[in-house]
Amino acid sequence: DSGVTQTPKHLITATGQRVTLRCSPRSGDLSVYWYQQSLDQGLQFLIQYYNGEERAKGNILERFSAQQFPDLHSELNLSSLELGDSALYFCASSGGPEANTGELFFGEGSRLTVL
Amino acid sequence: AQKVTQAQTEISVVEKEDVTLDCVYETRDTTYYLFWYKQPPSGELVFLIRRNSFDEQNEISGRYSWNFQKSTSSFNFTITASQVVDSAVYFCALSEARGGADGLTFGKGTHLIIQP
């Protein structure tokens, strides 16, 4: 158990809809990362937050947005969903950017299916 | 830009055979970290090992061993006496130590199948 909690574990929705994925980081971790894992693109970094502020952006679509709240949990919002957004979305956390060696602790993922 | 290449898409071996998973990386930084993660069929990502760029000592942990060679930019992973439970997708990853920005860059993964 990594200590990172993601909900929901599975989600099925239709094209054009909007969903929110939630992540609670390990206790004490200030950084939260979101990754997308799809069959064709592999594991892709989407975005990182550190203590409530956006820290780094990867290949995140404009239809997607994220935020980190004062209690450090994070939400990833996916809107105007397309079939290609079907993927496993991972949240990961780490202790902080200054001491960060890149070791991340991953949640179990949220599997999104867009029909 | 950093890049991780795992040329082996899928490897299938019979139980008890040794197997090596290859990982080649590219980075312009002199300080970086390399990782291996395991993703079993259940889907979660399990951390296996982290090495920093200044430590080229090979590491052994039980049946697992890692060979880090800066001269060839490789960080290969060997499983000795493989077992069916080792069946999973294995990812090599790279982090450039720039305050944690950008997270990890993953390879495409190697699907390891251990047949009984």
Interface residues (C-beta under 8 A of the other chain):
Chain A: S2 S31 Y33 Y35 G42 L43 F45 Q48 Y50 R55 A56 G58 L88 F90 A92 S94 G96 P97 E98 N100 T101 G102 E103 L104 F105 F106 G107 E108 G109 R111
Chain B: Y33 F35 Y37 S42 G43 E44 L45 F47 R50 N52 F91 A93 L94 S95 E96 A97 G99 G100 A101 D102 G103 L104 T105 F106 G107 K108 G109
